[in-house]
Amino acid sequence: MLSHFNFVANAHQIIAWGNLTNEQGLLAVLPLFHGFGMSVTMNSAILAGGEITLVPRFNAKQVAKTIQKRKPSFFIGVPTMFVQLSNLPDIHRYDFSSLRGIFVGAAPLTKAIKDDFEKKTGGRMIEGYGLTEAVTAIMANPYKGTHKLASIGIPFSDVDMKIVSLGDGHTLPPGELGEIALRSPTVMLGYYKNPEETQKTIVDGWLHTGDIGYLDEDGYFYITDRKKELIIVGGFNVFPREIDELIYQHPKVKEGITVGIPDPRKGERIKVYVVLKAGETATQEEFIAYFKERLTPYKVPSEVEFRTELPKSMIGKILRRALREEEIQKAKKT
């Protein structure tokens, strides 16, 4: 449950982060009924008095044309959108120079996606982090300041964050891996009609996010993965994001994702789903050899499945859990 106060507080945080004024426009590609689109795009622009350019449904070519025509200052999106834009054959024809900031969230931004898009458009991608339990975005790399590769940045104004032990919950020093916890005026009132889960998630005023990460000496945070998405292969912990990064570095890949699926012998095994770029062909053996060259043995996927598309949420985030559920249902039938 989120209050009106939660949403207003978040809009003020976003305005302060991006120095938004009534002279800037935002491109609204995300659905406005989703927290990310509602708060980061709509509410912040309205509160700042800025212009909102509405795009009914994401289409890479149409978005590129709209940016060139309407010249928005900010573009808020998810990584898969920028993959599709980068893969436009005529991407170099479009002018993206009006974009002062390209805010990316909802899913990890890999180095390969970031480098490819920035090289082709000249835009500057800024990775941030948020979750529905705190309305949406609550931190990002500074709009003006040091950007750190693979970091989700520093907390917005009025947000306190720390890393806590996965065991007893004590605060950890910089460099140590643990769960991200935060407190902010944007933190939810609780889960609807679920006080037990609320008490587990909000402890002494701190929201425990379920995301695993660490803090560096400069106060920048990094996400390793979601606690629920951790893959345990024969007792070894494998973070999907490490393999996701390698997937996007492969020159034939348009998009892909890593999933842990049940295995009777090892507990879980690693499977990768890949969508190839137009005109490309590949084999499972080719990809497994690619991973073997770059990963320790227990992290190497046992299977690669090629698809024409991957399941996505309403905002374009690849649904890892949907693919895992497919595998579970498939196993029940055998």
Secondary structure, 3 states (H helix, E strand, C coil): CCCHHHHHHHHHHHHHHHCCCCCCEEEECCCCCCHHHHHHHHHHHHHHCCEEEECCCCCHHHHHHHHHHHCCCEEEECHHHHHHHHCCCCHHHCCCCCCCEEEECCCCCCHHHHHHHHHHHCCCEEEEEECHHHCCEEEECCCCCCCCCCCCEEECCCCEEEEECCCCCCECCCCCCEEEEEECCCCCCCCCCCHHHHHHHEECCEEEEEEEEEECCCCCEEEEEEHHHCEEECCEEECHHHHHHHHHHCCCEEEEEEEEEEECCCEEEEEEEEEECCCCCCCHHHHHHHHHCCCCHHHCCCEEEECCCCCECCCCCECHHHHHHHHHHHHHHC
